[in-house]
Amino acid sequence: MLAENVGGISATANPIANSSGSVTNQAIQVLQGPYVTNTYGNQISCQGATFNATPYIQYSNSWKDPFERTYLEPQYNNTDFTGKITTQTTTVKNYPWYDGWKRGPNNADGTMGDFVLDDDGNKIAIDENWYDNSVKQNADGTIILDDDGDPIRYYADGADMPYEIDVDGPDGIPDKPGDKIWDKPMRTDMTANNNFNLGLSATLSIPLDKKLQRLCKEAATTQIEQQKQLTANKRLDFEIARLKNCGELMKAGIMFHPKSPYASICSDVVVVTPPGKILPHSHDLPQLTFPSGDEQPLQQHSLPSASTSSLEEIKSSLSSPSTSESLQEPSSPQALLPSGANLLGVWQVGRMSSPQQQSQP
């Protein structure tokens, strides 16, 4: 025997279960790693206090596809007013003009008005058709009279009278099935999930052994100074090499064109005469005169120009005793030199005056 046949009642079980959900996991991971290590070379590495600040911004947006916030649901005409005829008893007034025909206004004497006719001359029917002027009768069909000899009516004029009418009521079926009235917007309950997170994650790590930190910093400072000195030495070697090469090339008459992009390499190098070395050159010597009366003035003649070939003779004449005496005697007329005479002129005077001093008695 099946359960659906027990007692003639359907007992079929049809359970349905639906479930849905979503899970969003958001996490900020903070790693407690080692200190920040600074390396300075030569295997010197120092670790100091570390402060890590990690700002973060998270935003997520999720939705269903296709995503529709609303949809249009058609609305039909489900009105149900007719379709089922039922008989209902109601109370009406038993007036003569409710005989089912339309009448005009009452006459002046109070009697009913005439029938209202249509265009064809026919009387116009109305729904009020319940006037009852029937009388009571005996079993043999004779009319029952009252004391005044008038027939006894079931319902006198104007009396309340029960009246059965057929009423058209709803039958449970729409009067106009499928008749669409309008489209109603309906929410789909679809939602877009928006998540926005803003925060800051910070960690502070401080080493406890300050002595080791101080020693490491001193070693790092020493290493940095050493690197600076090595860099300065390399710079000095580079500048000296540049000076030497540029000088040798310039002495050889080789140089960059002034418009060359590399002309600035040797632009600050200057080639001069080395100390103790005199380059070939010439001088114009002034004429000498002696104003003393005892001695005859020297014949004015132009002195020859000094050249490089007589430089050694000038040096030897200056070192001779006679020349030294003539230069040391302030009263000697030969020692009076004109203003503006250069040293080479003095050397020439010494050579010229030495024979004259030896010839005097």
C-alpha positions in Angstrom: 0.0 0.0 0.0 1.4 3.4 -1.0 1.1 6.4 1.2 -0.6 8.4 -1.5 -3.6 6.0 -1.2 -4.1 6.3 2.5 -7.5 7.8 3.2 -7.9 9.0 -0.4 -5.5 11.9 0.3 -2.4 12.6 -1.7 0.6 12.5 0.6 3.5 12.6 -1.9 6.6 14.2 -0.4 8.6 16.5 -2.7 11.2 18.3 -0.5 13.3 21.0 -2.2 16.2 22.9 -0.5 18.2 25.7 -2.0 21.2 27.5 -0.4 23.6 30.1 -1.7 26.4 32.2 -0.2 29.7 33.9 -0.8 32.8 34.3 1.4 35.4 37.0 0.9 38.7 36.6 2.8 40.9 39.7 3.3 44.1 39.7 5.2 47.1 41.9 5.8 50.3 39.9 6.5 53.0 41.5 8.6 56.4 39.6 8.4 58.8 40.0 11.4 61.9 39.6 9.3 65.5 40.5 10.1 66.8 44.1 10.5 67.6 46.2 7.5 71.3 45.5 6.6 73.5 48.2 5.2 76.7 47.0 3.4 79.7 49.3 3.1 82.2 47.1 1.4 85.2 45.1 2.7 82.7 42.8 4.4 81.3 45.6 6.7 77.6 45.2 7.3 75.6 47.1 9.9 72.1 46.5 11.1 70.1 49.4 12.6 66.7 50.2 14.0 64.0 49.4 11.4 60.6 51.1 11.1 58.3 49.7 8.5 55.1 51.5 7.6 53.0 49.8 5.0 49.8 51.6 4.0 47.3 49.6 2.1 44.1 50.2 0.1 41.9 47.3 -0.9 38.9 47.6 -3.1 36.8 44.8 -4.5 33.6 44.7 -6.6 31.6 41.6 -7.4 28.4 41.1 -9.3 26.4 38.5 -11.2 26.5 38.3 -15.0 24.1 39.1 -16.6 23.4 41.8 -14.0 19.8 43.2 -14.1 18.5 45.4 -11.3 14.9 45.2 -12.5 12.8 43.3 -15.0 9.3 44.0 -16.4 6.6 41.7 -15.3 3.4 41.7 -17.4 0.2 42.4 -15.5 -2.9 40.8 -16.7 -6.6 41.6 -16.2 -7.6 39.1 -13.6 -11.0 40.6 -12.8 -13.8 38.1 -12.2 -17.3 39.6 -11.9 -19.5 37.3 -14.1 -19.8 33.7 -15.1 -21.8 32.2 -12.3 -25.6 32.8 -11.9 -27.0 32.5 -8.4 -30.5 33.1 -7.1 -30.8 35.6 -4.3 -33.8 36.7 -2.4 -34.1 40.4 -1.7 -36.8 42.7 -0.3 -38.4 45.1 -2.7 -41.4 47.5 -2.6 -44.5 46.3 -4.3 -45.4 49.3 -6.4 -47.4 49.1 -9.6 -44.9 50.9 -11.6 -42.4 48.0 -11.1 -44.2 46.0 -13.7 -41.2 45.7 -16.0 -42.0 48.6 -18.3 -40.6 52.1 -18.4 -43.1 54.8 -17.6 -43.1 58.6 -17.7 -43.7 60.9 -14.7 -46.9 60.4 -12.7 -50.0 62.2 -13.7 -51.4 65.2 -11.8 -54.0 63.0 -10.1 -51.3 60.7 -8.8 -51.9 57.9 -11.2 -48.9 56.3 -13.1 -47.7 58.0 -16.1 -47.9 56.6 -19.6 -45.5 54.0 -21.0 -42.3 55.3 -22.7 -42.0 54.1 -26.2 -38.9 53.7 -28.4 -38.6 54.9 -32.0 -40.5 51.9 -33.3 -43.4 52.4 -30.9 -42.6 49.5 -28.6 -42.6 49.7 -24.9 -39.1 49.9 -23.2 -38.5 47.1 -20.7 -36.8 47.7 -17.3 -35.2 45.4 -14.8 -37.8 46.1 -12.1 -40.4 43.6 -12.9 -41.8 42.3 -9.6 -45.1 44.0 -9.1 -47.5 41.4 -7.6 -51.3 42.0 -7.4 -52.3 38.4 -6.9 -55.0 37.6 -4.3 -55.5 34.8 -1.9 -57.7 31.9 -2.8 -59.3 29.1 -1.1 -58.7 25.5 -2.0 -61.6 25.5 -4.3 -60.3 28.5 -6.1 -62.6 31.1 -4.7 -61.1 34.5 -3.7 -60.8 35.2 0.0 -62.4 38.4 0.9 -61.8 40.6 4.0 -64.5 42.1 6.3 -65.2 44.9 3.8 -65.7 42.4 1.0 -62.4 43.4 -0.7 -60.1 40.6 -2.0 -57.2 39.9 0.2 -53.9 40.4 -1.7 -50.7 38.7 -0.8 -48.8 42.0 -1.0 -50.5 45.3 -0.9 -49.2 48.2 -2.9 -46.1 49.7 -1.3 -45.6 46.7 1.0 -42.3 44.9 1.4 -42.2 41.9 -0.7 -39.5 39.2 -1.0 -38.2 38.8 -4.5 -35.9 36.3 -6.0 -33.5 37.6 -8.6 -30.7 35.9 -10.6 -27.4 37.5 -9.8 -24.3 37.1 -12.1 -21.3 36.6 -9.9 -17.6 35.6 -10.1 -16.9 32.0 -11.1 -13.2 31.9 -10.3 -12.2 32.4 -14.0 -11.0 35.8 -15.2 -13.5 37.5 -17.3 -10.8 38.5 -19.9 -7.9 35.9 -19.6 -4.7 36.9 -21.3 -5.7 40.6 -21.4 -2.4 42.4 -20.6 -2.9 45.7 -18.8 0.7 47.0 -18.2 4.3 46.0 -17.4 5.3 46.3 -13.7 9.0 46.8 -12.9 10.2 44.2 -10.5 13.4 44.1 -8.5 15.7 41.2 -9.1 17.5 41.5 -5.8 20.8 41.4 -7.7 23.3 43.4 -5.8 26.9 44.4 -6.5 29.2 43.8 -3.5 31.6 46.7 -3.0 34.4 46.4 -0.3 36.8 49.3 0.4 39.5 49.0 3.1 42.0 51.6 4.1 44.7 51.1 6.7 48.3 51.2 7.8 50.5 48.4 9.1 53.6 49.4 11.0 56.4 47.6 12.8 59.4 49.0 14.8 62.5 46.9 15.4 65.4 48.2 17.6 68.6 46.2 18.3 69.5 46.0 22.0 73.3 45.9 21.8 74.3 49.5 21.3 78.1 48.9 21.6 78.2 46.6 18.6 76.2 49.2 16.7 78.6 51.9 17.6 81.6 49.9 16.6 80.0 48.9 13.3 79.3 52.5 12.6 82.9 53.5 13.3 84.1 50.8 10.9 81.6 51.9 8.3 82.9 55.5 8.7 86.5 54.4 8.3 85.6 52.4 5.3 83.8 55.3 3.7 86.8 57.6 4.3 89.1 55.1 2.8 87.0 54.8 -0.3 86.9 58.6 -0.6 90.7 58.7 -0.3 91.1 55.9 -2.9 88.8 57.8 -5.2 90.8 61.0 -4.6 94.0 59.2 -5.5 92.5 57.8 -8.7 91.4 61.3 -9.5 94.9 62.7 -8.9 96.4 60.0 -11.1 94.0 60.8 -13.8 94.6 64.6 -13.7 98.4 64.1 -13.7 98.2 61.7 -16.6 96.0 64.1 -18.5 98.4 67.0 -17.7 101.4 65.0 -18.9 99.9 63.7 -22.0 98.3 67.0 -23.0 101.6 68.8 -22.3 103.7 66.4 -24.4 101.2 66.6 -27.3 101.1 70.4 -27.1 104.9 70.5 -27.2 104.8 68.3 -30.2 102.3 70.6 -31.8 99.4 68.2 -31.6 96.1 69.4 -30.1 92.4 69.1 -30.6 90.5 71.5 -32.9 88.8 74.3 -30.9 85.4 73.1 -32.2 86.0 69.5 -31.3 83.8 68.1 -28.6 87.1 66.8 -26.9 88.9 70.2 -27.0 87.9 70.7 -23.3 90.1 67.8 -22.3 93.3 69.9 -22.6 91.8 73.3 -22.4 93.3 74.1 -18.9 96.8 72.8 -19.7 99.5 75.5 -20.2 103.0 74.8 -21.5 105.7 77.2 -20.1 109.6 77.4 -20.1 111.1 75.0 -17.5 113.2 76.7 -14.7 116.9 77.2 -15.5 116.4 77.1 -19.2 116.5 80.2 -21.4 114.9 80.0 -24.8 116.7 81.8 -27.7 115.8 85.5 -27.7 117.2 89.0 -28.3 117.2 92.4 -26.5 117.7 96.1 -27.6 120.3 97.7 -25.3 120.3 101.5 -24.6 123.4 103.7 -25.4 125.6 104.8 -22.4 127.1 108.3 -21.7 129.5 109.5 -18.9 129.1 113.2 -17.9 132.4 113.5 -15.8 134.9 116.3 -16.8 138.2 114.5 -15.9 137.5 111.7 -18.2 136.8 111.9 -21.8 133.3 110.7 -22.6 133.1 107.5 -24.3 132.4 107.6 -27.9 128.8 107.0 -28.4 128.2 103.9 -30.3 125.4 101.4 -30.4 126.0 98.3 -28.5 125.5 95.0 -30.3 122.4 93.1 -29.5 122.9 90.3 -27.0 122.3 86.9 -28.3 122.3 83.5 -26.8 125.9 82.8 -28.0 127.3 85.5 -25.7 125.4 84.5 -22.5 128.2 82.4 -21.3 130.7 85.3 -21.9 128.5 87.6 -19.9 128.4 85.2 -17.0 132.2 84.8 -17.0 132.7 88.6 -17.2 130.5 89.1 -14.2 132.5 86.6 -12.2 135.9 88.2 -13.0 137.6 90.3 -10.2 137.7 93.5 -12.3 134.1 93.3 -12.9 133.3 92.8 -9.3 135.4 95.9 -8.3 133.7 98.1 -10.8 130.3 96.9 -9.6 131.2 97.4 -5.9 132.7 101.0 -6.1 129.8 103.4 -5.7 131.9 106.4 -6.7 133.0 105.0 -10.0 131.6 106.8 -13.0 131.1 103.5 -14.7 128.7 102.4 -11.9 126.2 105.1 -12.7 123.7 103.5 -14.8 120.8 105.2 -16.5 117.4 104.4 -15.0 115.6 101.6 -16.7 118.8 99.6 -17.6 118.2 95.9 -17.2 120.6 93.4 -15.8 121.9 92.4 -19.2 122.9 96.0 -19.8 124.8 96.0 -16.5 126.7 93.0 -17.6 127.6 94.7 -20.9 128.9 97.8 -19.0 131.1 95.7 -16.8 132.7 94.0 -19.8 133.3 97.4 -21.6 134.7 99.3 -18.5 137.1 96.6 -17.3 139.9 97.5 -19.9 139.6 101.2 -19.3 140.1 100.8 -15.5 143.2 98.8 -16.0 144.8 101.4 -18.3 144.5 104.2 -15.8 147.7 105.1 -13.8 
